[in-house]
Amino acid sequence: MLTDHFGRPMRDLRISVTDRCNFRCPYCMPAEIYGEAYEFLPRADILTFEELTRLVSLFAEQGISKLRITGGEPLLRNDLSQLLGMLTNIEGINDLTLTTNGYLLGQFAQDLKNAGLARITISLDSLDDDVFKAMNGRGFTPDRVLDAIQTASDVGLSPIKINCVVQKGVNDHTIVDLARHFKGTGHIVRYIEYMDVGNRNGWRSEHVVPAEEIIAKIDAEMPLEPVESNYQGEVATRYRYKDGSGEIGVIASVTKPFCGDCTRVRLSTDGQIFTCLFASEGISLMTPLRDGASDDELRKILVDTWTARTDRYSEERAAAPNAPGSPRKIEMFQIGG
């Protein structure tokens, strides 16, 4: 088994298939920076489906069994279902999922299911119209996302996970309503502590609502009890409703960093490997691939990159969360969440 400097195996690959997005969430792509004049990657600088399939096959040989398709907004990538069909045929890949903001999901859900997608994660930060409009940066209401969740459920994408980034003073007053709405539906709401991804969201630790506080708010109205993890390295801490009507999760990467169990590697839209969500630099696979590198040469890049990995950013940040001069980080829309 391929392991890094701290003995962590490489099991999960997150692939950003596009750097474009139809939302402008302030914690990821603030509209004042990513406006109409912003230049995203040209098509020639994005990995093709054939290139992605070749690289994923090499990752699978080194221990990757779980794939998550991300963006940007992945449903903006033309013919995405074709890629999913290609990836599902790779030996060793036994879990394929996709993370989306849901705005386009209604029209693609059946095609995604037919292509082999089993489950899906949908971002939904609030059910409150005004809060949701502010948090998506486009003035969209949640109605279309809610309809898409129902459509995804109808076509058999399951389980459906709903991700909510919690920001103090922004949407923390709506988290109980979100839990209540999906309680008993079989869908799993996961609350994510607001993180310092990228360089442009003005993050400070005082903007974070700790996971313990999130759980306490929900538990006060709908009693919860902890549940064991599904597997080692699961990012969400699980809780179920005591009345048996479902579960929720919290991702406490700020207050309770889980770097020690991190098995994730990321492939950016332009074909670079990143071994941490908070990394500053990646290692290009696109350049050698397009220069004619053999599979053995590409394997060596994968192995050398992972075995040299020493990333533990969240643990280091915990010691001095607001320290000035932190290194520049890759933007989240370029490597997914």
C-alpha positions in Angstrom: 0.0 0.0 0.0 1.3 3.4 -1.0 1.7 5.6 2.1 3.0 9.1 2.8 5.6 10.4 5.2 3.2 9.9 8.1 1.9 6.5 7.0 -1.3 7.7 5.5 -2.6 5.7 2.5 -3.8 7.3 -0.7 -7.4 6.2 -1.1 -9.6 9.1 -2.2 -9.1 11.2 -5.4 -11.0 14.4 -5.9 -11.1 15.7 -9.5 -12.0 19.2 -10.5 -13.4 18.9 -14.0 -13.9 22.7 -14.5 -12.9 25.9 -12.8 -16.1 27.6 -13.8 -19.1 28.1 -11.6 -22.6 29.6 -11.9 -22.5 30.7 -8.2 -20.4 33.3 -6.6 -20.3 32.2 -3.0 -18.3 34.7 -0.9 -16.4 32.0 0.9 -15.1 30.5 -2.4 -15.5 32.8 -5.5 -16.5 36.3 -4.3 -18.3 38.2 -7.1 -16.2 41.3 -6.7 -13.1 39.3 -7.8 -14.6 36.7 -10.1 -16.7 39.1 -12.2 -17.7 39.0 -15.9 -14.1 40.0 -16.9 -12.5 37.1 -15.0 -10.7 34.7 -17.4 -11.1 31.1 -16.6 -9.0 28.3 -18.2 -9.3 27.9 -21.9 -10.4 24.5 -23.1 -6.9 23.6 -24.3 -5.6 23.9 -20.7 -8.2 21.5 -19.3 -7.6 17.7 -19.1 -9.7 15.8 -21.7 -11.9 12.9 -20.7 -9.4 10.5 -22.2 -6.5 12.1 -20.2 -8.5 11.9 -17.0 -9.4 8.3 -17.6 -5.8 7.4 -18.2 -4.6 9.2 -15.0 -7.4 7.8 -12.8 -6.4 4.3 -14.0 -2.9 5.0 -12.8 -4.2 6.4 -9.5 -6.3 3.2 -9.0 -3.2 1.1 -9.4 -1.7 2.9 -6.5 -4.7 2.4 -4.1 -7.3 4.9 -5.1 -10.8 3.4 -4.8 -13.0 6.4 -4.2 -13.6 9.2 -6.8 -15.3 12.5 -6.2 -16.1 14.7 -9.2 -16.0 18.4 -8.3 -15.4 21.9 -9.8 -16.0 24.7 -9.9 -19.5 23.5 -10.7 -19.0 20.1 -12.4 -22.3 20.2 -14.2 -21.0 23.0 -16.3 -18.6 20.6 -18.0 -20.1 19.5 -21.3 -21.0 15.8 -21.6 -20.0 15.0 -18.0 -22.1 11.8 -18.1 -19.8 10.5 -20.7 -16.8 10.9 -18.4 -18.6 9.2 -15.5 -19.3 6.2 -17.8 -15.6 6.0 -18.6 -14.6 6.2 -15.0 -17.0 3.6 -13.7 -15.2 1.0 -15.9 -11.8 1.5 -14.3 -10.8 -1.5 -12.3 -10.4 -0.8 -8.5 -12.8 2.2 -8.5 -15.8 1.1 -6.3 -17.2 4.5 -5.2 -18.0 7.3 -7.5 -19.8 10.5 -6.3 -20.2 14.1 -7.4 -20.5 17.4 -5.5 -22.7 20.1 -7.1 -24.5 23.3 -6.1 -27.6 21.6 -7.5 -28.8 24.5 -9.7 -28.4 22.4 -12.9 -29.0 19.0 -11.4 -32.6 18.6 -12.2 -31.9 18.4 -15.9 -29.0 16.0 -15.6 -29.9 13.7 -12.7 -31.2 10.9 -14.8 -28.2 11.0 -17.2 -25.8 10.9 -14.3 -27.6 7.9 -12.8 -27.6 6.1 -16.2 -23.9 6.8 -16.5 -23.1 4.9 -13.3 -23.2 7.6 -10.6 -24.6 6.0 -7.4 -24.8 8.9 -5.0 -24.5 12.7 -4.9 -23.6 15.6 -2.6 -25.4 18.9 -2.9 -24.4 22.2 -1.4 -27.2 24.1 0.3 -26.2 26.7 2.9 -29.7 27.8 4.0 -33.4 27.5 3.3 -34.0 31.1 4.0 -34.4 33.0 0.7 -32.5 36.1 1.7 -29.6 34.2 3.4 -29.3 31.8 0.4 -29.3 34.7 -2.1 -26.5 36.4 -0.2 -24.5 33.2 0.1 -24.7 32.1 -3.5 -23.8 35.6 -4.7 -26.3 35.4 -7.6 -29.6 36.2 -5.9 -30.9 32.6 -6.5 -33.5 31.2 -4.1 -33.2 27.7 -2.8 -36.4 26.4 -4.6 -34.6 25.1 -7.7 -32.0 23.3 -5.5 -34.8 21.7 -3.4 -36.5 20.5 -6.6 -33.3 19.0 -7.8 -32.8 17.2 -4.6 -36.2 15.6 -5.0 -35.4 14.7 -8.7 -32.1 13.1 -7.6 -34.0 11.1 -5.1 -36.6 10.0 -7.6 -34.0 8.7 -10.0 -32.3 6.7 -7.3 -29.2 8.7 -6.4 -28.7 7.7 -2.8 -27.7 8.5 -0.2 -28.0 12.2 -0.9 -25.7 14.3 1.3 -26.4 18.0 1.8 -23.4 20.2 2.6 -23.9 23.5 4.6 -21.0 25.8 5.2 -21.7 27.6 8.5 -20.6 31.2 9.0 -21.2 33.0 12.2 -23.6 35.9 11.8 -24.5 34.8 8.2 -26.4 31.6 8.3 -25.9 30.0 11.7 -29.4 31.1 12.8 -30.9 28.9 10.0 -29.1 25.6 10.7 -31.8 24.1 12.8 -34.4 24.8 10.2 -32.2 23.0 7.6 -31.9 19.9 9.9 -35.7 19.9 10.6 -36.5 20.1 6.9 -34.5 17.0 5.9 -35.2 15.0 9.1 -36.9 11.8 8.2 -36.2 12.1 4.4 -33.2 9.8 4.4 -31.0 12.6 3.3 -27.9 13.5 5.4 -27.2 17.1 6.2 -23.5 17.8 6.9 -22.5 21.0 8.6 -19.0 22.3 7.7 -17.0 24.7 9.8 -16.1 27.8 7.8 -12.5 27.2 6.5 -9.7 29.4 5.3 -9.7 28.0 1.8 -7.9 30.1 -0.8 -6.7 33.6 -0.2 -9.7 35.9 -0.9 -12.5 35.1 1.6 -11.3 37.2 4.5 -11.4 34.3 6.9 -10.9 34.8 10.6 -11.3 32.2 13.4 -14.0 34.4 15.0 -16.2 33.7 11.9 -16.2 30.0 12.7 -19.2 28.3 14.5 -17.6 25.3 16.3 -19.0 21.9 15.5 -19.9 21.4 19.1 -22.0 24.5 19.1 -23.8 23.4 15.9 -24.6 20.0 17.4 -25.8 21.6 20.6 -28.2 23.8 18.8 -29.8 20.9 16.9 -29.7 18.6 19.8 -31.7 21.1 21.9 -34.7 20.7 19.6 -34.1 17.3 18.0 -32.1 15.1 20.4 -29.0 13.5 18.9 -26.6 10.7 19.8 -23.1 10.0 18.3 -22.6 7.2 15.8 -19.4 5.4 14.9 -17.6 6.3 11.6 -18.4 4.3 8.5 -14.6 3.9 7.8 -11.3 5.2 9.0 -10.6 8.7 7.7 -14.2 9.7 7.3 -14.3 13.5 7.4 -17.7 13.9 9.0 -18.4 13.1 12.6 -21.8 11.3 12.6 -24.9 11.8 14.8 -28.3 10.2 14.6 -31.6 11.4 15.9 -32.6 9.5 19.0 -36.1 8.9 17.5 -34.5 6.9 14.6 -35.5 9.4 11.9 -32.1 9.9 10.3 -28.7 11.4 10.9 -26.5 14.4 10.4 -22.8 15.1 10.3 -20.3 17.8 11.2 -17.0 18.5 9.5 -14.8 20.1 12.2 -11.7 20.7 10.2 -11.0 24.0 12.1 -11.7 23.1 15.8 -10.8 19.4 15.5 -8.4 18.9 12.6 -8.3 15.4 11.1 -5.0 15.6 9.2 -3.8 12.4 10.8 -6.4 10.3 8.9 -6.4 12.2 5.6 -6.2 9.9 2.6 -7.2 12.5 0.0 -5.4 13.7 -3.1 -6.7 16.2 -5.5 -6.3 16.7 -9.3 -6.9 20.2 -10.5 -8.7 21.3 -13.7 -5.3 21.9 -15.4 -3.9 18.5 -14.3 -1.9 19.2 -11.2 -1.7 17.0 -8.2 -2.4 18.7 -4.8 -1.9 16.7 -1.6 -3.8 19.1 0.6 -6.8 21.3 0.3 -4.6 24.2 1.6 -1.6 23.5 -0.6 0.4 26.3 -2.2 1.8 24.4 -5.2 0.9 21.4 -7.2 2.8 18.9 -9.3 1.9 18.8 -13.0 0.7 15.6 -14.7 -0.6 17.4 -17.7 2.8 18.6 -18.9 4.5 15.2 -18.9 1.4 13.5 -20.2 1.1 15.7 -23.2 4.9 15.6 -23.7 4.5 11.8 -24.3 5.4 10.4 -20.9 4.9 6.6 -20.5 2.7 5.1 -17.8 5.7 4.2 -15.8 7.0 7.8 -15.9 3.6 9.0 -14.8 3.4 6.4 -12.0 6.7 7.6 -10.7 5.4 11.1 -10.4 2.4 9.8 -8.4 4.5 7.6 -6.1 7.1 10.3 -5.5 4.5 13.0 -4.8 2.6 10.9 -2.3 5.5 9.3 -0.5 7.0 12.7 0.1 3.8 14.1 1.5 4.0 15.8 4.9 0.9 18.0 4.8 -0.8 18.7 8.1 -2.0 22.3 7.5 -5.2 22.2 9.7 -3.3 20.9 12.7 -0.6 23.6 12.2 -3.3 26.3 11.8 -4.9 25.2 15.0 -1.9 26.4 17.0 -2.1 29.9 15.6 -5.4 30.3 13.6 -5.0 34.0 12.7 -1.3 34.2 12.3 -0.2 36.8 9.7 1.8 35.8 6.7 0.3 32.4 6.1 1.4 30.9 2.7 -0.6 31.6 -0.4 -3.0 28.7 -1.0 -4.7 27.3 -4.2 -8.2 28.5 -4.6 -10.9 26.0 -3.8 -12.7 26.2 -7.2 -9.6 25.0 -8.8 -9.3 21.8 -6.8 -12.8 21.2 -5.4 -13.7 20.9 -1.7 
